[in-house]
Amino acid sequence: MSKIRVLAGTRKGAFILTSDASRKQWTIDGPHFGGWEIYHMAASPVNPERLYASQTSDWFGQIIQRSDDGGKTWQQPGTPPGAATTNEFGMPVGESNKFTYDTSEQTGKPLTTHQWYDGTPHPWEFKRVWHLEPSLSDADTVYAGVEDAALFVSHDGGANWKEIAGLRGHDTGINWTPGAGGMCLHTIMLDRNDPNRLFVAISAAGAFRSDDHGKTWKTITRGLVSNYIPDPTAEIGHCVHRLAMHPARPNVLFMQKHWDVMRSDDSGDNWHEVSGNLPSDFGFPIAVHAHEPETVYVIPIKSDSEHYPPEGKLRVYRSRGGGDEWEALTNGLPQENCYVNVLRDAMAVDTLDDCGIYFGTTGGQIYCSPDGGDHWHAIALNLPAVLSVEVQTLD
């Protein structure tokens, strides 16, 4: 029988939840790295026991952690197995995960500044890793999206990192600006059919695609309209919150933007709005059903200043036609006095025959629907604020 493993990154540590295929009874293991913000956890599709975690602290900086036994034990890549990685005060010791911006090697041009909120030049500063995306073909290769926005790759299991500098070397790079939460590269998508194709999204620069494994990039923002920037149809400046696609149909992309749910049928070259009858088209996560490429899920939030569900009712919305027409999914979710948020990386699906949908909230709840959204139940209630949710389906 299959097993489900949920990887939850929170404000105060990492948690691993496991269940059998019934998804009724759950075991919670954690917190790992208690007290640290775990922005994202991800598992290698090549070796499901290989997990990566982004561990960060305003005091002690950024650490990448790796597990080779499904989260039972962890180590900083590059340190000897069993070696101490923190002292008695929990502070990191030893070498750990060098992320250094490439200023000229791949781009042929110096990249010393981007634009600050007011349009003035601001130096690039490495702050944290927002998202980890393991390779589809090599367990030791993993990509990292960071703040300030850049894309890195490691080919040795996270010990050493190199910037894929062609992205920041794009002609628009010097004009990128941060969103309200910083200038973060938060979405990385790999194309199973074309190993040279990469998609990324950056708040608040926009979305980009590479067809030559990161050497060169193009903006994929045609059709986006953002009324909060000086030129609503500009090439850059759109605050893209999240991208999603079905792995069997990588030319069809879905986007949750800072206002508007969007769809592209040509790998991002052109977009059109599919918000339809949603009560609010502002939100953060978006996900696609594992077996139905036209079934899409979003979680509307009231507005960009009021980050909670409309009317205080926590509702997931599902479209079975790829957008435009949406139905509210409420069975098992709180329908009064609910004022939590669901962040961009906090929604995921499993691949069982009856596809399960999962999301975590800033109130510390993780919800599961074992039947594609028709019924929901909480599988965790009192965790720290949930930053990310990923799901593994294990044989």
C-alpha positions as CSV (number, residue, x, y, z in Angstrom):
1,M,0.0,0.0,0.0
2,S,1.2,3.5,-0.8
3,K,2.2,6.0,1.9
4,I,1.8,9.7,1.9
5,R,4.5,12.0,3.4
6,V,3.7,15.7,3.9
7,L,6.7,18.1,4.3
8,A,5.7,21.3,6.1
9,G,8.0,24.2,6.6
10,T,6.9,26.6,9.3
11,R,8.0,29.8,11.1
12,K,9.5,27.6,13.9
13,G,10.8,24.4,12.4
14,A,10.0,21.6,10.0
15,F,7.4,19.0,10.4
16,I,6.9,15.7,8.6
17,L,3.4,14.1,8.5
18,T,2.8,10.6,7.3
19,S,-0.2,8.4,6.6
20,D,-1.2,5.4,4.7
21,A,-3.3,5.7,1.5
22,S,-6.5,6.2,3.4
23,R,-5.2,9.6,4.6
24,K,-7.3,9.4,7.8
25,Q,-4.7,8.9,10.6
26,W,-1.6,11.0,10.6
27,T,1.7,10.8,12.5
28,I,3.5,14.1,13.0
29,D,7.3,14.2,13.5
30,G,9.0,17.4,14.5
31,P,9.9,20.0,14.9
32,H,13.2,19.6,13.1
33,F,15.4,22.7,13.5
34,G,13.1,24.0,16.2
35,G,12.9,27.8,16.3
36,W,14.3,28.3,12.8
37,E,12.2,29.5,9.8
38,I,12.0,26.7,7.3
39,Y,11.0,28.5,4.1
40,H,10.7,25.3,2.0
41,M,11.3,21.6,2.0
42,A,11.4,19.4,-1.1
43,A,12.0,15.8,-2.0
44,S,14.0,14.4,-4.9
45,P,11.7,12.6,-7.4
46,V,14.7,10.4,-8.2
47,N,15.4,9.3,-4.7
48,P,12.3,9.9,-2.4
49,E,14.4,9.5,0.7
50,R,16.6,12.5,-0.3
51,L,15.0,15.6,1.2
52,Y,16.2,19.2,1.1
53,A,15.3,22.0,3.5
54,S,15.9,25.8,3.5
55,Q,16.7,26.8,7.1
56,T,17.0,30.6,7.7
57,S,17.4,33.0,10.6
58,D,17.7,36.8,10.8
59,W,20.4,36.2,13.3
60,F,22.4,33.3,11.9
61,G,21.7,33.5,8.2
62,Q,20.9,30.8,5.6
63,I,21.6,27.0,5.8
64,I,20.7,24.2,3.5
65,Q,19.9,21.0,5.2
66,R,19.8,17.5,3.6
67,S,18.4,14.2,4.7
68,D,19.1,10.9,3.0
69,D,16.7,8.8,5.1
70,G,13.3,10.6,4.6
71,G,13.9,13.2,7.4
72,K,15.0,10.9,10.2
73,T,18.4,12.5,10.3
74,W,19.8,15.7,8.7
75,Q,23.2,17.2,7.9
76,Q,24.5,20.3,6.3
77,P,25.8,19.2,2.9
78,G,29.6,19.3,2.7
79,T,30.1,18.5,6.4
80,P,31.1,15.0,7.5
81,P,28.3,12.7,8.6
82,G,27.7,13.0,12.3
83,A,29.7,16.2,12.6
84,A,28.3,18.9,14.8
85,T,26.7,21.7,12.8
86,T,25.6,23.9,15.7
87,N,27.0,24.8,19.0
88,E,25.3,24.6,22.4
89,F,23.4,27.8,21.7
90,G,22.0,26.5,18.4
91,M,24.3,28.7,16.3
92,P,25.7,27.2,13.1
93,V,29.4,26.2,13.0
94,G,31.6,25.2,10.2
95,E,31.3,25.7,6.4
96,S,27.7,25.9,5.1
97,N,26.3,26.5,1.7
98,K,28.1,29.3,-0.1
99,F,25.7,31.4,-2.2
100,T,27.6,34.1,-4.1
101,Y,26.1,36.3,-6.8
102,D,27.9,36.0,-10.2
103,T,28.6,39.6,-11.3
104,S,30.1,38.9,-14.8
105,E,31.2,35.4,-15.6
106,Q,28.1,34.2,-17.4
107,T,26.5,37.5,-18.4
108,G,29.4,39.5,-19.7
109,K,28.1,42.5,-17.8
110,P,28.4,43.7,-14.2
111,L,25.3,43.3,-12.2
112,T,25.8,45.5,-9.1
113,T,22.3,47.0,-8.5
114,H,18.6,46.6,-9.0
115,Q,15.9,49.2,-8.2
116,W,14.6,49.8,-4.7
117,Y,10.9,50.5,-3.9
118,D,11.3,54.2,-4.8
119,G,13.2,53.4,-8.1
120,T,16.7,54.3,-6.7
121,P,19.6,51.9,-7.3
122,H,20.1,49.3,-4.6
123,P,22.9,46.7,-4.3
124,W,22.0,43.0,-4.6
125,E,21.9,41.4,-1.2
126,F,21.6,37.6,-0.5
127,K,19.0,37.2,2.2
128,R,17.4,33.7,2.1
129,V,16.4,30.7,0.0
130,W,12.7,30.8,-0.8
131,H,12.3,27.7,-2.9
132,L,14.1,24.4,-3.6
133,E,13.4,22.4,-6.7
134,P,15.2,19.0,-7.1
135,S,16.2,17.8,-10.5
136,L,13.8,15.4,-12.3
137,S,16.8,13.1,-13.3
138,D,19.6,13.5,-10.7
139,A,19.2,13.3,-6.9
140,D,22.3,15.4,-6.4
141,T,21.2,18.3,-8.5
142,V,18.9,20.9,-6.9
143,Y,17.9,24.4,-7.9
144,A,17.3,27.3,-5.4
145,G,15.3,30.5,-5.8
146,V,16.6,33.2,-3.5
147,E,16.1,36.7,-2.3
148,D,17.3,39.1,-3.7
149,A,15.9,37.4,-6.8
150,A,18.4,34.9,-8.4
151,L,18.5,31.3,-9.5
152,F,21.2,28.9,-8.1
153,V,22.0,25.3,-8.8
154,S,24.0,22.6,-6.9
155,H,25.3,19.4,-8.5
156,D,26.7,17.9,-5.4
157,G,23.6,17.5,-3.1
158,G,23.7,21.1,-1.8
159,A,27.3,21.4,-0.7
160,N,28.3,24.0,-3.4
161,W,26.1,26.4,-5.3
162,K,26.6,28.4,-8.5
163,E,24.4,31.1,-9.8
164,I,22.7,30.6,-13.1
165,A,23.5,34.2,-13.9
166,G,21.9,34.5,-17.2
167,L,18.6,35.2,-15.5
168,R,19.8,38.3,-13.6
169,G,21.7,39.1,-16.8
170,H,18.5,39.6,-18.7
171,D,18.3,43.2,-20.1
172,T,15.5,44.0,-17.6
173,G,17.5,42.8,-14.5
174,I,18.8,46.2,-13.4
175,N,15.2,47.4,-13.3
176,W,13.6,44.7,-11.1
177,T,12.0,45.9,-8.0
178,P,10.9,44.1,-4.8
179,G,7.3,43.4,-3.9
180,A,5.9,43.9,-0.4
181,G,7.6,40.7,0.9
182,G,10.9,41.4,-0.8
183,M,12.3,40.6,-4.2
184,C,12.1,36.8,-4.1
185,L,12.4,34.1,-6.7
186,H,9.7,31.8,-5.3
187,T,8.7,29.5,-8.2
188,I,10.9,27.1,-10.2
189,M,9.3,24.7,-12.7
190,L,11.0,22.0,-14.7
191,D,9.7,20.5,-17.9
192,R,9.7,16.7,-18.0
193,N,9.5,16.7,-21.7
194,D,12.3,19.2,-22.3
195,P,15.3,19.2,-19.9
196,N,16.5,22.5,-21.3
197,R,13.3,24.4,-20.4
198,L,13.0,26.2,-17.1
199,F,10.3,28.5,-15.8
200,V,10.7,30.9,-12.8
201,A,8.5,33.6,-11.2
202,I,9.7,36.6,-9.2
203,S,7.9,39.1,-7.0
204,A,7.7,41.7,-8.3
205,A,9.6,41.4,-11.6
206,G,7.3,38.8,-13.4
207,A,7.7,35.4,-15.0
208,F,10.6,34.2,-17.2
209,R,11.4,31.1,-19.3
210,S,14.6,29.6,-20.5
211,D,14.8,27.2,-23.4
212,D,18.6,26.6,-23.2
213,H,18.9,25.5,-19.5
214,G,19.4,28.9,-18.1
215,K,21.9,30.5,-20.5
216,T,19.3,33.0,-21.9
217,W,15.9,34.0,-20.7
218,K,12.8,35.7,-22.0
219,T,10.0,37.5,-20.2
220,I,6.7,35.7,-20.4
221,T,4.3,38.5,-19.3
222,R,2.4,39.4,-22.5
223,G,-1.3,39.7,-21.5
224,L,-0.7,40.5,-17.9
225,V,-2.3,43.7,-16.6
226,S,-1.3,45.2,-13.3
227,N,-3.1,48.4,-12.5
228,Y,-0.8,49.1,-9.5
229,I,2.3,49.8,-11.6
230,P,2.9,53.0,-13.7
231,D,2.5,51.0,-17.0
232,P,-0.1,48.3,-16.4
233,T,1.1,46.2,-19.4
234,A,4.8,46.7,-18.9
235,E,7.3,43.9,-19.7
236,I,8.3,43.7,-16.0
237,G,7.0,44.8,-12.7
238,H,4.1,42.3,-12.4
239,C,3.9,40.7,-8.9
240,V,3.4,37.0,-9.9
241,H,2.5,35.0,-6.8
242,R,2.7,31.5,-8.1
243,L,2.9,29.4,-11.3
244,A,1.6,25.9,-11.8
245,M,1.4,23.3,-14.6
246,H,0.4,19.7,-15.1
247,P,3.6,17.6,-15.8
248,A,2.0,15.9,-18.7
249,R,1.0,19.2,-20.3
250,P,3.8,21.7,-19.7
251,N,2.8,24.1,-22.4
252,V,-0.3,25.0,-20.3
253,L,0.5,27.3,-17.4
254,F,-1.6,28.7,-14.7
255,M,-0.8,31.8,-12.6
256,Q,-2.0,33.4,-9.4
257,K,-1.0,37.0,-9.7
258,H,-1.3,40.0,-7.3
259,W,-5.0,40.3,-8.5
260,D,-6.0,38.0,-11.4
261,V,-5.9,34.3,-12.0
262,M,-4.3,33.7,-15.5
263,R,-3.8,31.0,-18.0
264,S,-1.4,30.5,-20.9
265,D,-1.7,27.8,-23.6
266,D,1.6,28.5,-25.2
267,S,4.3,28.1,-22.5
268,G,3.8,31.6,-21.2
269,D,4.1,33.5,-24.5
270,N,0.6,34.8,-24.1
271,W,-1.8,35.0,-21.1
272,H,-5.5,35.5,-20.6
273,E,-7.5,36.0,-17.4
274,V,-9.6,33.1,-16.0
275,S,-10.7,34.6,-12.7
276,G,-14.3,34.2,-13.7
277,N,-16.8,34.0,-10.8
278,L,-14.2,34.0,-8.0
279,P,-15.3,36.1,-5.0
280,S,-11.8,37.7,-5.1
281,D,-9.1,37.1,-7.6
282,F,-6.3,38.0,-5.1
283,G,-4.5,35.0,-3.6
284,F,-1.2,33.3,-3.3
285,P,-1.2,29.5,-4.2
286,I,-2.5,27.7,-7.2
287,A,-2.3,24.0,-8.0
288,V,-3.4,21.5,-10.6
289,H,-5.0,18.1,-10.0
290,A,-2.6,15.2,-10.5
291,H,-4.7,13.4,-13.1
292,E,-7.0,16.1,-14.5
293,P,-5.0,18.8,-16.3
294,E,-8.0,21.1,-16.6
295,T,-8.8,20.9,-12.9
296,V,-7.3,23.8,-11.0
297,Y,-7.4,25.0,-7.4
298,V,-7.0,28.4,-5.8
299,I,-7.6,29.9,-2.4
300,P,-9.0,33.5,-2.6
301,I,-7.9,36.1,-0.1
302,K,-9.9,39.3,0.5
303,S,-7.4,41.8,-0.8
304,D,-3.8,42.8,-0.9
305,S,-4.2,44.7,2.4
306,E,-6.5,42.2,4.1
307,H,-4.8,38.8,3.9
308,Y,-7.7,36.6,5.0
309,P,-10.6,34.7,3.3
310,P,-13.5,36.8,2.1
311,E,-16.3,37.0,4.7
312,G,-14.1,35.0,7.1
313,K,-15.0,31.8,5.3
314,L,-12.1,29.5,4.3
315,R,-13.0,28.2,0.9
316,V,-10.9,26.4,-1.7
317,Y,-12.2,27.1,-5.3
318,R,-12.0,24.5,-8.0
319,S,-12.4,24.8,-11.7
320,R,-12.8,21.7,-13.8
321,G,-12.5,23.6,-17.1
322,G,-9.2,25.3,-16.7
323,G,-10.6,28.5,-15.2
324,D,-13.5,31.0,-15.7
325,E,-16.1,28.8,-13.9
326,W,-15.2,28.1,-10.2
327,E,-17.0,26.2,-7.4
328,A,-16.5,26.7,-3.7
329,L,-15.3,23.7,-1.7
330,T,-16.2,24.1,1.9
331,N,-17.1,20.7,3.4
332,G,-14.9,20.4,6.5
333,L,-13.5,23.9,6.3
334,P,-14.3,26.7,8.8
335,Q,-17.1,28.9,7.5
336,E,-17.1,31.7,10.0
337,N,-14.6,33.8,11.9
338,C,-11.6,32.4,10.0
339,Y,-8.9,35.0,9.3
340,V,-5.9,32.9,8.3
341,N,-3.8,33.3,5.1
342,V,-2.4,30.6,2.8
343,L,1.0,31.4,1.4
344,R,2.2,30.8,-2.1
345,D,4.2,27.6,-1.5
346,A,1.7,26.1,1.0
347,M,-0.5,24.1,-1.4
348,A,0.3,20.7,-3.0
349,V,-1.3,17.5,-4.4
350,D,-0.5,13.8,-4.1
351,T,-0.6,11.3,-7.0
352,L,-2.9,8.6,-5.6
353,D,-5.7,7.5,-7.9
354,D,-8.1,9.6,-5.8
355,C,-6.0,12.7,-5.9
356,G,-5.4,14.4,-2.5
357,I,-5.2,18.2,-2.1
358,Y,-3.3,19.8,0.8
359,F,-2.8,23.3,2.1
360,G,-1.3,24.9,5.2
361,T,-2.3,28.2,6.9
362,T,-0.7,30.9,8.8
363,G,-2.8,29.8,11.8
364,G,-0.9,26.5,11.9
365,Q,-3.5,24.2,10.4
366,I,-2.8,21.7,7.6
367,Y,-5.9,20.5,5.7
368,C,-6.2,17.5,3.4
369,S,-8.9,16.5,1.0
370,P,-8.5,12.8,-0.1
371,D,-11.1,13.2,-2.9
372,G,-10.0,16.1,-5.0
373,G,-11.5,18.8,-2.8
374,D,-15.0,17.4,-2.1
375,H,-14.3,16.8,1.6
376,W,-11.7,18.3,3.9
377,H,-10.3,17.4,7.3
378,A,-7.4,18.9,9.4
379,I,-4.4,16.7,9.7
380,A,-2.6,19.2,12.0
381,L,-4.1,22.0,14.0
382,N,-1.6,23.7,16.2
383,L,1.6,24.1,14.3
384,P,3.5,27.3,13.9
385,A,2.5,29.4,10.9
386,V,2.9,27.2,7.8
387,L,5.2,28.6,5.1
388,S,5.2,25.7,2.7
389,V,3.6,22.3,2.0
390,E,5.0,19.6,-0.3
391,V,3.6,16.1,-0.7
392,Q,5.3,12.7,-1.6
393,T,3.4,9.6,-2.7
394,L,5.6,6.7,-1.7
395,D,5.2,3.1,-2.7
